[in-house]
Amino acid sequence: MSTGSGAGRRDLPGTPIFDGDTSRRGLRMNKLFMSLRDAGSRERFLADEAAYCQEFGLTAEQEQAVLDRDWQAMIDLGGSIFYVYKLAMMDGRSMQYLGGVFTGMGEENFLAAMKAGGRRDG
């Protein structure tokens, strides 16, 4: 195990860590999200989301998370926020919306907190 500068950063309660293991776990799902950069792929996805998920070989849990737009589950199953956001954009969602989902603050409160200099706990 590495004892480099990031060694103590794995135990951050409430903070998903996107490391090598997470990247491998979410590889197929993240490839699907990245494919949504292409207009033709977006059309195919919207025409039959389940079939499109199956093309990428998503696990049943990943597919369900995508179909349900369960943003937290996508992250928990290996999604990178930067890639998950590509799907959120297709639904007309902002990064602030996702920030609100992940913090439990809601979009409006999250945006207000960012405008006030960031979220403050305690």
C-alpha positions as CSV (number, residue, x, y, z in Angstrom):
1,M,0.0,0.0,0.0
2,S,1.2,3.5,-0.9
3,T,2.2,5.8,1.9
4,G,2.4,8.8,-0.4
5,S,0.7,12.1,0.2
6,G,-2.8,10.8,-0.6
7,A,-2.6,7.8,1.7
8,G,-4.8,9.3,4.5
9,R,-7.4,10.7,2.1
10,R,-9.5,7.5,1.8
11,D,-11.4,8.1,5.0
12,L,-13.4,11.2,4.3
13,P,-17.0,10.5,5.5
14,G,-19.5,11.5,2.9
15,T,-16.9,12.0,0.2
16,P,-16.8,9.6,-2.7
17,I,-13.2,8.8,-3.7
18,F,-12.7,8.2,-7.5
19,D,-9.6,6.0,-7.5
20,G,-8.3,3.2,-9.7
21,D,-10.7,0.7,-8.3
22,T,-13.7,3.0,-8.7
23,S,-12.6,3.8,-12.3
24,R,-12.5,0.1,-13.2
25,R,-15.9,-0.6,-11.6
26,G,-17.5,2.3,-13.5
27,L,-15.6,2.0,-16.8
28,R,-18.5,0.8,-18.9
29,M,-21.0,3.3,-17.4
30,N,-18.5,6.2,-17.8
31,K,-18.0,5.2,-21.5
32,L,-21.7,5.3,-22.0
33,F,-21.8,8.8,-20.5
34,M,-18.9,10.0,-22.6
35,S,-20.6,8.7,-25.7
36,L,-23.4,11.2,-25.1
37,R,-21.1,13.9,-26.5
38,D,-22.2,12.7,-29.9
39,A,-25.6,13.9,-31.2
40,G,-26.3,10.5,-32.9
41,S,-25.6,8.7,-29.6
42,R,-27.9,11.0,-27.7
43,E,-30.7,10.2,-30.2
44,R,-30.1,6.5,-29.9
45,F,-30.0,6.7,-26.1
46,L,-33.2,8.7,-25.9
47,A,-34.9,6.3,-28.4
48,D,-34.3,3.2,-26.1
49,E,-32.3,3.9,-22.9
50,A,-32.3,0.3,-21.7
51,A,-31.0,-1.1,-25.0
52,Y,-28.3,1.6,-25.1
53,C,-27.2,0.7,-21.6
54,Q,-27.0,-3.0,-22.6
55,E,-24.8,-2.1,-25.6
56,F,-22.2,-0.9,-23.1
57,G,-22.5,-4.0,-20.9
58,L,-23.6,-2.1,-17.7
59,T,-24.4,-4.2,-14.6
60,A,-28.0,-4.5,-13.7
61,E,-27.4,-2.0,-10.8
62,Q,-25.7,0.5,-13.1
63,E,-28.5,0.2,-15.7
64,Q,-31.2,0.7,-13.1
65,A,-29.3,3.8,-11.7
66,V,-29.1,5.3,-15.2
67,L,-32.7,4.6,-16.0
68,D,-34.0,5.9,-12.6
69,R,-31.6,8.9,-12.8
70,D,-30.4,7.8,-9.4
71,W,-27.4,10.2,-9.4
72,Q,-26.0,9.0,-6.0
73,A,-26.2,5.4,-7.1
74,M,-24.3,6.2,-10.3
75,I,-21.5,7.7,-8.3
76,D,-21.5,4.8,-5.8
77,L,-21.3,2.4,-8.7
78,G,-18.2,3.9,-10.2
79,G,-19.5,7.0,-12.1
80,S,-17.2,10.0,-12.4
81,I,-19.1,13.2,-11.6
82,F,-17.7,14.7,-14.8
83,Y,-19.2,11.9,-16.8
84,V,-22.4,11.6,-14.9
85,Y,-22.9,15.3,-15.6
86,K,-23.2,14.5,-19.3
87,L,-26.4,12.6,-18.6
88,A,-27.7,15.3,-16.3
89,M,-27.2,17.8,-19.1
90,M,-29.4,15.7,-21.3
91,D,-32.1,16.1,-18.7
92,G,-31.6,19.8,-18.6
93,R,-29.9,19.6,-15.2
94,S,-27.1,21.8,-14.0
95,M,-24.0,21.0,-12.0
96,Q,-25.6,23.0,-9.2
97,Y,-28.5,20.6,-9.3
98,L,-26.2,17.7,-8.8
99,G,-24.4,19.5,-6.1
100,G,-27.7,20.0,-4.4
101,V,-28.5,16.3,-4.8
102,F,-25.1,15.1,-3.4
103,T,-25.2,17.5,-0.4
104,G,-28.8,17.1,0.4
105,M,-29.2,20.8,0.1
106,G,-31.3,21.1,-3.0
107,E,-30.3,23.1,-6.1
108,E,-31.4,26.5,-4.8
109,N,-29.8,26.2,-1.4
110,F,-26.6,24.8,-2.9
111,L,-26.4,27.7,-5.4
112,A,-27.0,30.2,-2.5
113,A,-24.2,28.5,-0.5
114,M,-21.8,28.7,-3.4
115,K,-22.6,32.4,-3.9
116,A,-22.0,33.0,-0.2
117,G,-18.5,31.4,-0.5
118,G,-19.2,27.7,-0.1
119,R,-20.9,25.3,2.2
120,R,-20.0,25.7,5.8
121,D,-20.6,22.8,8.3
122,G,-20.8,23.4,12.0
